[in-house]
Amino acid sequence: MPVDLELVKLHVHNLQALMRNKVGIVRSTEDLKGAARQLKVLHGKVRRLLSISAVNPTLYEQANILDVAQMIVSHSLVRRED
C-alpha cells in the first residue's frame, strides 16, 4: 500500500509544533509529560503506517525522528537544572 505523503507531512508538522511548544528551552515538567504522551500516540500512528505500507524512506525517517524526540523528552524529564 502506498504511503499518503500528505499524512506524513501532517505528522511532521505536528511533531515540529509539539517540540517547539512543549520541549523548547523554556519548558515545565507538566509540558514534558504532556509531550511524552503525545509523542507516544504519534509514534503509534507512524508505526502503524509502517506496518501497512510499502517501504518508504520518508516514513522511516519520520519514525527515527520520533525516536529521537522521545529520547529528548525522557532525558529532559530526568534532568534537573541547578
Backbone as numpy.savetxt, mean C-alpha at the origin, in Angstrom:
# Nx Ny Nz CAx CAy CAz Cx Cy Cz
-6.52 -13.73 -17.69 -7.37 -12.55 -17.69 -6.47 -11.31 -17.69
-6.70 -10.37 -18.60 -5.88 -9.15 -18.61 -6.19 -8.26 -17.40
-5.17 -7.53 -17.00 -5.29 -6.64 -15.85 -5.93 -5.33 -16.29
-6.85 -4.84 -15.49 -7.45 -3.54 -15.72 -6.46 -2.48 -15.23
-5.73 -1.88 -16.15 -4.70 -0.92 -15.77 -5.27 0.31 -15.09
-6.50 0.65 -15.39 -7.14 1.79 -14.70 -7.33 1.47 -13.22
-7.65 0.23 -12.93 -7.80 -0.19 -11.53 -6.44 -0.15 -10.83
-5.39 -0.58 -11.50 -4.05 -0.53 -10.92 -3.65 0.93 -10.67
-3.96 1.81 -11.62 -3.65 3.24 -11.44 -4.40 3.81 -10.24
-5.63 3.37 -10.04 -6.41 3.82 -8.89 -5.75 3.34 -7.59
-5.28 2.10 -7.57 -4.58 1.59 -6.39 -3.31 2.41 -6.11
-2.58 2.74 -7.17 -1.37 3.54 -7.01 -1.72 4.91 -6.43
-2.75 5.53 -6.98 -3.18 6.84 -6.50 -3.59 6.77 -5.03
-4.36 5.74 -4.67 -4.79 5.58 -3.28 -3.61 5.37 -2.34
-2.65 4.58 -2.78 -1.46 4.34 -1.96 -0.66 5.62 -1.76
-0.47 6.37 -2.83 0.27 7.63 -2.71 -0.41 8.59 -1.75
-1.72 8.71 -1.85 -2.46 9.60 -0.96 -2.37 9.13 0.48
-2.50 7.83 0.69 -2.42 7.27 2.04 -1.06 7.54 2.66
-0.01 7.28 1.93 1.34 7.48 2.47 1.61 8.97 2.72
1.14 9.81 1.85 1.34 11.25 2.00 0.56 11.80 3.20
-0.67 11.36 3.35 -1.54 11.93 4.38 -1.38 11.31 5.76
-1.02 10.04 5.84 -0.99 9.34 7.12 0.41 8.92 7.59
1.37 8.86 6.67 2.67 8.30 7.02 3.80 9.29 6.70
3.47 10.54 6.53 4.48 11.55 6.22 5.31 11.91 7.43
6.04 12.99 7.32 6.92 13.43 8.40 6.12 13.72 9.67
5.01 14.41 9.52 4.14 14.69 10.67 3.07 13.60 10.71
3.14 12.76 11.73 2.22 11.63 11.81 1.96 11.28 13.27
0.89 10.56 13.48 0.55 10.12 14.83 0.41 8.61 14.83
0.43 8.04 16.02 0.25 6.60 16.14 -1.11 6.19 15.57
-2.11 6.99 15.84 -3.46 6.71 15.32 -3.46 6.68 13.79
-2.80 7.67 13.17 -2.71 7.70 11.70 -1.97 6.48 11.17
-0.88 6.09 11.83 -0.11 4.94 11.38 -0.92 3.65 11.49
-1.67 3.50 12.57 -2.50 2.31 12.73 -3.59 2.27 11.67
-4.18 3.41 11.38 -5.19 3.49 10.32 -4.58 3.16 8.97
-3.38 3.67 8.72 -2.68 3.39 7.46 -2.39 1.90 7.34
-1.99 1.27 8.44 -1.70 -0.17 8.43 -2.95 -0.96 8.04
-4.10 -0.57 8.58 -5.35 -1.25 8.23 -5.69 -1.07 6.75
-5.54 0.16 6.26 -5.85 0.44 4.87 -4.89 -0.28 3.93
-3.61 -0.34 4.30 -2.64 -1.04 3.47 -2.95 -2.53 3.40
-3.41 -3.09 4.49 -3.77 -4.51 4.50 -4.90 -4.78 3.51
-5.89 -3.91 3.48 -7.01 -4.06 2.55 -6.52 -3.91 1.11
-5.73 -2.88 0.85 -5.22 -2.63 -0.49 -4.32 -3.78 -0.95
-3.50 -4.28 -0.04 -2.62 -5.39 -0.36 -3.45 -6.62 -0.75
-4.53 -6.87 -0.03 -5.41 -7.99 -0.36 -6.01 -7.85 -1.76
-6.40 -6.64 -2.11 -6.97 -6.40 -3.44 -5.95 -6.67 -4.54
-4.73 -6.21 -4.33 -3.68 -6.40 -5.34 -3.31 -7.88 -5.44
-3.21 -8.56 -4.31 -2.90 -10.00 -4.32 -4.01 -10.78 -5.04
-5.25 -10.36 -4.84 -6.36 -11.01 -5.53 -6.24 -10.81 -7.04
-5.90 -9.59 -7.45 -5.70 -9.33 -8.88 -4.57 -10.19 -9.43
-3.49 -10.35 -8.66 -2.37 -11.17 -9.10 -2.79 -12.62 -9.30
-3.68 -13.09 -8.45 -4.09 -14.50 -8.52 -5.01 -14.80 -9.71
-5.69 -13.79 -10.24 -6.64 -14.04 -11.34 -6.20 -13.45 -12.67
-5.06 -12.78 -12.68 -4.62 -12.06 -13.88 -3.43 -12.74 -14.54
-3.25 -12.41 -15.80 -2.04 -12.82 -16.49 -0.87 -12.05 -15.89
0.32 -12.56 -16.09 1.52 -11.91 -15.56 1.58 -10.48 -16.09
1.74 -9.54 -15.16 1.79 -8.13 -15.53 2.81 -7.44 -14.64
3.90 -6.94 -15.23 4.95 -6.31 -14.43 4.45 -5.13 -13.59
3.51 -4.37 -14.10 2.99 -3.22 -13.36 2.30 -3.67 -12.09
1.56 -4.74 -12.17 0.86 -5.26 -10.99 1.84 -5.82 -9.97
2.87 -6.51 -10.43 3.89 -7.02 -9.50 4.65 -5.87 -8.84
4.91 -4.82 -9.61 5.56 -3.65 -9.04 4.69 -3.03 -7.95
3.40 -2.95 -8.20 2.47 -2.41 -7.21 2.49 -3.25 -5.94
2.50 -4.57 -6.09 2.56 -5.46 -4.92 3.84 -5.23 -4.13
4.95 -5.04 -4.83 6.23 -4.79 -4.15 6.21 -3.44 -3.42
5.63 -2.43 -4.03 5.53 -1.12 -3.40 4.67 -1.21 -2.14
3.61 -1.99 -2.21 2.76 -2.18 -1.03 3.53 -2.89 0.08
4.35 -3.87 -0.27 5.17 -4.54 0.74 6.07 -3.54 1.46
6.71 -2.67 0.68 7.60 -1.66 1.27 6.80 -0.68 2.13
5.64 -0.27 1.66 4.81 0.66 2.44 4.41 0.03 3.77
4.07 -1.26 3.75 3.71 -1.93 4.99 4.91 -2.01 5.94
6.10 -2.23 5.40 7.30 -2.25 6.25 7.55 -0.88 6.87
7.39 0.17 6.09 7.59 1.52 6.60 6.63 1.81 7.75
5.37 1.47 7.56 4.37 1.73 8.59 4.64 0.90 9.84
4.93 -0.39 9.67 5.15 -1.23 10.85 6.38 -0.80 11.63
7.43 -0.41 10.95 8.64 0.05 11.64 8.43 1.43 12.26
7.61 2.25 11.64 7.30 3.56 12.21 6.50 3.43 13.50
5.66 2.41 13.56 4.88 2.19 14.78 5.77 1.74 15.94
6.84 1.02 15.63 7.75 0.53 16.65 8.69 1.64 17.13
9.11 2.46 16.20 10.10 3.50 16.49 9.51 4.62 17.32
10.28 5.07 18.28 9.87 6.20 19.12 10.94 7.29 19.05
10.51 8.50 18.77 11.44 9.63 18.73 11.68 10.14 20.15
12.87 10.63 20.40 13.19 11.23 21.70 12.75 12.66 21.76
